[in-house]
Amino acid sequence: MDMKDRLDELEQFAIEVILHDKPGFTASVFRAFLHSLSLIYKGLVKLRLKLYRERFIHDHHLGIPVISIGNLTVGGTGKTPVAELLARALQKNGRRVAILSRGYKSKRQKRVRFWRKWLAKIRGEALPKNPPRVVSDGERVLLDSFVAGDEPFMLANNLPGVPVVVDKDRVKAGLYAIEKFQSDVILLDDGLQYVRLKHRLDMVLIDRTAPWGNGYLLPRGTLREPPPHLKRASYIFLTKCDGSDNSELIAELRKYNRVAEIIECRHRPLYLENIHTRERFPLEKLQGAYVGSVSGIAVPESFEKGLMKLGAKVDVIKRFADHHRFSARDISAFIARCEKRDVDMIVTTEKDFVRFPRLAQADVPIYFLRVEIEIMKGQEIFDRMIRLLCEPREVPRPVYGAEMVGMALGE
């Protein structure tokens, strides 16, 4: 077993311990250890926010609206399709949108070493710079998912005309987008916790099926911040709705935020796309089909249940850790399992597909399921928000000289 396999095995063990309460003495001790770390983490989160709130650490203003799309939990709420929805609406209404992302689990950018900066300073030369990675300049997709990260790459592919910029320092990335692309509104992907950059609005996504994850803070659980921090939300997107009544959950959310507008939405499947031919098929193709499901996302159960709701008989399942970088061996082994089971097709998510290696066409066809966010309740709230962001504000005309004197005299 190589190092990658060992790390994957360790990650799967941690997931079983944290999310599924794996039984056993070792798992119990590990949970207790993680719980103690969670208490330290909670203190650090509160201290960091207090330092920004009390202005001991200053945030940065870009001079244009910055809209953060984030959540209180780790992954699985639908930030990427919500970012697509917002970007399209703003673009349609005349805004020059750019998306900033940290590019989670993308290839690390080579940093200019300290000694090179020091040497340049001694010589009086211009300091070497690390420009942000431009995934899309709005016209072309310039990087692959390995360098860009899977979510930025997906956004770049699905949003022609919208630049996507990746950098850990999103203040630098925002300034770059304004200078290079003349952007007049920024979408900050996964930005709730990035308080170094001043936000005009905070869109906080809550998964209605598990609003507070497993109820514990990192690393014991999946909460990035305690539920009371929901008070920072300007708008709350309640995702994965199914048409049932959400009044009880909304009442719970109102304990932490009495004023944020709430929009209820769901992930709506659109079509299947063959990963080799790129041919699209209607969802009816899943009706009665025996399917192999492979995914590396935060909540794989949601994807698998979605396939079943569409009429598929999910016969073979393989789950990897969130953002797993698939190898040819991973997929080949799964294809072999599916061929033995004589399944009709293999289906993955679009987010997983962009992390697939190049594959020879197999006997069993492979598709990804394309989904988008559909607003079920609160469309008028969403439209009003877009209108407020896009309509030019009337700025009072400055008055000078003789005109000011005349006004003072009542002329």
Buried (B, 14 or more C-beta within 10 A) or exposed (E): EEEEEEEBEEBEBBBBBBBEEBEEEEBEEBBEEBBEEBEEBBEEBEEEBEEBEEEEEEBEEBEBBBBBBBBBBBBBBBBBBBBBBBBBBBBEBEBBBBBBBBBBBBBEBEEEEEEEBEEBEEEEEEEEEEEBBBBBBBEEBBBEBBBBBBBBBBBBBBBEEBBBBBBBBBBBBBBBBBEBBEBBBBBBBBBBBBBEBBBBBBBBBBBBBBBBBBEBBBBBBBBBBBBEBBEBBBBBBBBBBEEEEBEEBBEBBBEBBEEBBBBBBBBEBBBBBBBEEEEEBEBEBBEEBBBBBBBBBBBBEBBBEBBEEBBBBBBBBBBBBBBBBBEEEBBBEBBEBBBEEEBBBBBBBBBBBBBBEEBEEBEBBBBBBBBBBBBBBBEEBBEEBBEEBBEEEEEEEEEEEEEEEEEEEEE
